[in-house]
Amino acid sequence: MQLATSIISVLLDTRATPGTLMPSSRKLAAHLGISRLTVTLVYQELVAQGYLDSLPRSGYAVSQKVPHRRLAASDLTAQSRVDWVLRLPDLTRRRRIVKPVDWRSYPFPFIYGQADPKLFDHAAWRDCARRALGARDFAELADDSLTKDDPVLVDYICRNTLPRRGIRARPDEVLITLGAQNALWIAVHLLALPERAGVVEDPGFPDFSECLRLHGMPVRFVVPDANGLNPSDLPPDTGLVMVTPSHSIPSGITMTMERRRALLAAADASDFIVIEDDYETEMSFLEPPSPSLKSLDGSGRVIYIGSFSKSLFPGLRIGFLVGPEPFIRQARALRAIMLRQAPGHMQRVTGYFLALGHYDAHLVRLRETFRRRREVLVSALQGTGFDIAGAARHGGSSLWVTAPQAIDSASLAEALRPRGVLIEPGHPFFSAPASVCRHFRMGYSSIAEDRIAEGVGLMAHTAASMADR
């Protein structure tokens, strides 16, 4: 592939004259230090694509019909006369969770939301991709679906995913999105009211509050207790509540059934809408997850967000919105303005992976592995000075941890990185973090079980060194 793309780039960039002879396969192979067969195969492929012509007994030459010949680059150097600092909002200064792009190069990556390729059935995924790319499906998936979603994927969500959370929904009450983030944006865009407040948990997912702010909705932060968000703490002007009742971000607190019913009653009484992010319920290896808030909703006030990014892999970016048909109809119209639809082939591959049973088998492997990793992590943290401040009751893939007294988690993370250890400081999760924020998140979805104890040992040694200063 590298050789083919390099030759194509040379032909287009230099605007090679048609009929120009290419080096012989023997000479080019010797010059590059690669197999002659590789060069021959590349030449043959470029002939099929129309870049080269095969000449009888004379090798290969630049084709008379090289496609997409590039224009010569302009010598003009653009001098921007736009003050972009004044013209644009600065979104880079928002509260956000930052992870190193090269996190896989670290031996002890206690970061959240990343996948372990060893747990994924690549052969099954390839088989589903082959099916989706086959001739039978190609015509359907190549067409403009006109904002409709893939019926295979939507059918599985309606028949399997949602009933497991106690939710009944028709296909016209489900919208496929580019992950939960896209679903969140669509929901807030449609529901934000500048004259009423949007309520989020504190600590909580920073993008909830940032999304509300960008849509001009006043933000109110409510601190949950051991039973989750307390509806009696909601301000009187509440118009929208964004909550993670099954597994609070990042503490793992589970909202009690009493609180859930009270929240729905308050929504009816005060006429506000609830957005439920029901993430990670598939990782339930300790006990079954509590019924979703949406499953208790008799008034159609809960907009439900789900995703396959955590359970499969984050690069998939397949999520979904569930709500009353009038809401989903408008959400589909809004999505059409933004991106028309999630990529059809990716929807179909995912739909096959789910429908053919590979997903359920994958979840079994995931739960068992995460159960063992969590046991090792909890055991390793004992007696180190680190305390577990929160953990999902049903399982999940992370712990909410506090560092020893007077140690800031951001400073600890900075000191740990040269030692190959990654943790997630707690500062971005708080609306107003303490000057010394001891909280941090430790994920175990992507770290090997046999590395956990050593990584925690390095954390304890580093924390002890910081305390002695």
Summary of the structure (lengths in Angstrom):
residues: 469
radius of gyration: 26.8
end to end distance: 53.9
largest distance: 86.3
contacts: 1461
relative contact order: 0.12
helix: 45%
strand: 14%
